[in-house]
Amino acid sequence: MSVATALLRVAPVATSAEMMEPESVRHHEMLERGGFRALPGKEIAVEIDHEGHVIGHVSDTFCELDPTGGHWLFALAKLDEVPDWLEPGRSGISITRAATFHKTMPGGWELLRSGTIREISLLSPGVEPAFPRARLMTLTRSPAAGSVTSDRAASSPAKYDDMLSRYGFEDGDDLEAFKKAAMRSPLDKAYDEHIASRVTATGVLIRPGIGQVLGVR
């Protein structure tokens, strides 16, 4: 039984903004949204410092706009051990990944288009992550570990609570619907909203063209 649940900010995710202005990117590499998964039939292990000491596993991953800026790949992890030094907002996160397809973008950074994540490591004090903002964001100890306690990152703690709440982590809901909503593009959402606005009182759907969704004349 896991003794704690952790929210990990893992790696930056490229959006249309980075694609349109690649020279403005400051990361050495970024993941393409939805392009990375666990190995088929495998769990993503949580280790310490990539040294093979497994202390948990990843139960879910999703892409989300971080409250402090930029889109990131987040992971929800179930931990069987909680090191004494683990501290939200300070403990670094690192991944072992294999990119199937990648592309060097203008500006010299790498867009990792697809691949697998083999493991995610919690970094011990003094070990810095490749992505400076890749950090442990929240840590919630389970009742099995004693009284329920919840720690949040020092920056914008209420906003991370809101993220957890929106993804249904605290009440144990099925996450599939939340993941699908997070992965949908702004155009998908705009289309859904436009469809909803075009249904008449009698339930007749007035189908829009793509130009109407985009506001193009």
Secondary structure as UniProt FT lines:
FT   STRAND          4..14
FT   HELIX           16..20
FT   HELIX           22..24
FT   STRAND          29..32
FT   TURN            33..34
FT   STRAND          36..37
FT   TURN            40..41
FT   STRAND          45..48
FT   TURN            49..50
FT   STRAND          54..65
FT   TURN            67..68
FT   STRAND          71..79
FT   TURN            84..85
FT   TURN            88..90
FT   STRAND          92..104
FT   TURN            106..107
FT   STRAND          110..122
FT   TURN            125..126
FT   TURN            132..133
FT   STRAND          135..141
FT   HELIX           143..145
FT   STRAND          149..152
FT   HELIX           157..166
FT   TURN            167..172
FT   HELIX           176..183
FT   HELIX           186..197
FT   TURN            201..202
FT   HELIX           210..214
//
